[in-house]
Each structure stands twice: as C-alpha cells, then as structure tokens.
Amino acid sequence: IVGLRIKGGTLPPDFQGESPDPATDTATDDLAAELAELGLEPLDDDDDDTVPEDVDPQLLAQLDQDFAQVADDTVLDLSALYNLREMEERGAISVQKMFDLFVDTGERILPILRQTLADHDAPVLRREAHSLKGSAGYLGARKLATLCQQLEYQAAEEVFDGAGDLIEEIDGAFADARHALTDQLPAPETPDGA
C-alpha cells in the first residue's frame, strides 16, 4: 500500500517479540471471552454509554477538539503498539490476540454498518461504529478511529447524508490499518514451525 503515514517510523528491532504459541493462540468466535481476557467488557444492548448529564459540555467539546487535532490521517500510531508490547511483556495482554480481535471485529462490523445505514437504524449504526472505534483505538489505528467517531456522531444525530461515503472511507482505513499492523507485528508461527 502506497502512502501510508505511520507515526514514528519503524519499530526498533527489540519491539519485534516472539509470536505466541499458535497451539494456544487460536482465534475464537466468543467476542465476550476475548474482551474479558483483555480486561474489557462489551456493551450490552441495555447499557447506556452516553455521557452523564453532569459533565461539562465545554470540556467535552475541548476533548473532541483535542482528539481531532491528534487524530489526523496517521494510519498507525506506533507509540500505541510500543505501549501494548510493554504490557504484553508483563503478561497483561497478547498483542496478537488484540490484532486478531480487531480483524474479526472489523470484518463483522463493516457489513453491519452498510446494512444499518440502508435501514436508517441510527442506534445500531452508532453502537457498531463505537465498537470499531474502540478496537481501532486500542491498537493505535488513529485514522480509522477518527472516521468511526465521525460516523458515531452522525448516527447519534440521525444524520444519514454522507454516511455511505464515510463508511467507504472506514472500509479503506480498516484495510490500511490491517496492512500496517500486519507489517509491524511478527508473523505468527505455523504449527510445523516453518
């Protein structure tokens, strides 16, 4: 892929740690179990993840502005990966499992975004954009997270004009982030050790 912007250049050689044992590092369809392993909890349909009323709206506006300034067109923030690798060295997480979860989440959510837009189902569109934003953010996929945040805001306001184009941008940013992450993570070992 030509023209990917990766903040910070390439990772130092010592960042390229060993891949987890493939016999114990299998992908699972149980998203909740994967999230629990990472110390995260999925939102239930009944959960209200809106901002409490007592939060200062000016503070929220400033945080959004700060996020927009930081979340430029950078496909991948390598400092986020470096921090995750440090956590992995302490045994807290598996970066490979987080990447696998990111890929599974993106592949599951992208068709849902298109369908919920066609159905004008703003609450589901918002929830799914929020989920993909979180998954992207954890791994430092800043451009993807920014685009998902834009779609989340549009869905919250039930603004569907331009959402189709935004979803296409999200699709492209997901592919770019996936490619950039694949380049940065060590290749998983095959069962025969080859």
N, C-alpha and C positions, 0 to 999 in steps of 0.2 A: 504494500500500500504506500503510495507516494504522498508526501506532505503531512504525515502525522507529526504533530507537535507533542513532544514528550518533555515535560518539565524536568530539568536537572540532568539531561543527557542520559548516559547509560549507567547501569548499576555497577558498583565495584565488584570485582571477582568474588570476594568473600560473601557477597549477598546471595550468590547462587548456591544455596544449600542443597542437601541431598533430598531427593524426592521421597515421600513416604512410601512404605512398603505397599505395592499395589494389591497384595492379598488382603490387607486390612483397610485399604483406602478405596473402597468401592462406592460408586455413586448410589444414592438412594432416592426413591420417589417420595419419601416421607419428609417433606419440607419442614414440618414442625420439629422433627427429631434433629435435623441438620441445624436448624436455628438454635435449638436447645444446646447442642454441642458447642455452639459459638457463644453461648450465654445470652442469646436473644430470644425474644418472644414474638410470635406472629400476632398481628392484629386479628381479633375476632370480628365477625360482621357487626357485633353489638358494641364493640369498642368505639369510643369517641376520641379520636386523636386530634380534635380541633384544639385550638389554643384557648386556655381558660380566659374567662372574661376579665379577670383582674390583671392581665398582662398589658402593659403599656403599649398601645398601638404604635407610638413613635419609636419605641425600642424595637418592635417587630419590623417596622419599615427600615430602620437603620441596619438591622441584621440582614434583611433581604438585600439591601444595597451593598453591604459588605460582601455578602455571598456572591452577588452578581459581579463585583469587581474582581474577586478572586477566581471565580468560576468562569474563566474565559474560554477560548477554544482549545485549551490544553486537553488532549485526549486522555493522557495518563499522568498523574502526579506521582512521580517515583518516590517522593518522601513518604507518601501513604504506604506504599509497598514496603519500603525500608522499615517503617514502624511496625507493620504487620509481621515482617520477618523476625524482628526483635522479639515480638510477643510469641512467635512460634518457637523460637529458641528456648524460651522459658516454659514451653509446653502448654501454653494457654490456648493456642489455636492451631489449625492447619491451613496454611495459605492455599494449598492445592484444593482442599475441600471448599474453601470460600470461593475459589475460582469456579469449581465445578457447580456450586450452588448458583453463582452468578449466571453461568451459561444456561443452566436449567431454568432459572427464573426468567431470563430474557427470552428464551425460546418459547416458554409457556405464555408469557405476558404479551408479547408483540401481537399475536393473532387476537388476543382478547381486546387489546386497545383498538384494533381496527373494527372488531365486531361491536364493541360498546359504543364507538363513535357512530357507526351505522344505525345503531338502536337509539342513539341520543340518551344513553344511560349514564348520566353525569356522575352519580355516586360510585359506580363500579369503575368508570374511567379514571376518576380521581384516586380511588384506592389502589388500582393497579399501577398507575403512574407513580404513586407514592412508594409502592413496594419496589419497583425497579429503581427508583431514585436512591433508596436506601442501599440496595445491593450494589449499585454502581459507586455510591459514595464511600462505602467501606473499603473498596479496592482502589480508590483514587481515580475512578473514571469520571473526571470532572465535567467534561462536555456533555456526556450522557446524563449525568445527574442534573446538570443545569437545564437541559431540554425537558427532562421528566418533571422538574419543578415547574417549568412554564406550563406544561400540559396539566399538571395537578391544579395550578391556579386557575387556568381556563375552565377546567371541569368544575371546580368549586363555584365558579361564577356562572356555570352553564353556558359558556361561550364556545360554540362549536365551529364558528367560522375560522378557517385556517388550521384547525386541529388536524386535519388529514395531512397537510404538508408537514406539520410539526411531528406527527407520528412517523412520517417517512424520514425526517431528519433523525429521530430517535433510533429508527432501524439502522440507519447508516452509522450513527455514533456507537450503537451497540456492536456492530461489526468491527469498527475501528478499535474500540476498546478491547474487544475479544482478541483481535490480532495483536495489539500492543502488549496485552497481558501474556499472551502465549509466547511472545518474543522474550519477555522478561522472566518468566517462570521456568525452572528447569523442566525438561521433558520427563514425563512420568516413565518409570522403568517398565519394561514389558515383563510378563510373568517368567519368561525363559531367560531373563537377564540380558537380552540383546539390546 
